[in-house]
């Protein structure tokens, strides 16, 4: 029997990978999963996103917004 928590984590990882592919292709940036801690998902923005003044909008709008569409209970945070 599959662990439901593990299945959700795998879905989150796959969704972040899709977001990363889009951000890399169209913006030259990247997003990667740092860790999942309960309902908190920590990600890192890199590439062109690293020093971009719009990276907070990318984090909140694209990354967090997309993840919350599928997983409304999660909180997406920038990893240190």
TAUR-V396152 format. One record per residue. N is the residue number from 0. PSI is psi in degrees with one decimal (none if undefined). Layout:
n=N psi=PSI
n=N psi=PSI
//
This chain:
n=0 psi=137.9
n=1 psi=136.8
n=2 psi=120.1
n=3 psi=-35.1
n=4 psi=-41.7
n=5 psi=-39.4
n=6 psi=-42.0
n=7 psi=-43.4
n=8 psi=-40.4
n=9 psi=-38.7
n=10 psi=-40.5
n=11 psi=-44.4
n=12 psi=-43.6
n=13 psi=-39.6
n=14 psi=-41.1
n=15 psi=-37.4
n=16 psi=-39.2
n=17 psi=-43.2
n=18 psi=-42.1
n=19 psi=-43.8
n=20 psi=-42.3
n=21 psi=-48.5
n=22 psi=-39.5
n=23 psi=-47.1
n=24 psi=-44.2
n=25 psi=-16.7
n=26 psi=-6.9
n=27 psi=13.4
n=28 psi=-169.3
n=29 psi=158.0
n=30 psi=133.8
n=31 psi=147.8
n=32 psi=129.4
n=33 psi=-53.5
n=34 psi=161.3
n=35 psi=125.3
n=36 psi=92.6
n=37 psi=-121.9
n=38 psi=6.1
n=39 psi=128.6
n=40 psi=122.0
n=41 psi=127.0
n=42 psi=160.8
n=43 psi=135.0
n=44 psi=139.2
n=45 psi=-169.6
n=46 psi=-136.6
n=47 psi=-20.6
n=48 psi=-22.1
n=49 psi=-47.8
n=50 psi=10.9
n=51 psi=133.7
n=52 psi=-14.6
n=53 psi=3.9
n=54 psi=-32.8
n=55 psi=-36.2
n=56 psi=-37.3
n=57 psi=-45.2
n=58 psi=-50.4
n=59 psi=-45.6
n=60 psi=-57.6
n=61 psi=-56.7
n=62 psi=-60.5
n=63 psi=-42.6
n=64 psi=-43.6
n=65 psi=-45.8
n=66 psi=-39.9
n=67 psi=-22.3
n=68 psi=-36.7
n=69 psi=-28.8
n=70 psi=77.5
n=71 psi=-18.3
n=72 psi=-7.3
n=73 psi=154.8
n=74 psi=127.4
n=75 psi=127.3
n=76 psi=152.0
n=77 psi=128.2
n=78 psi=149.0
n=79 psi=none
//
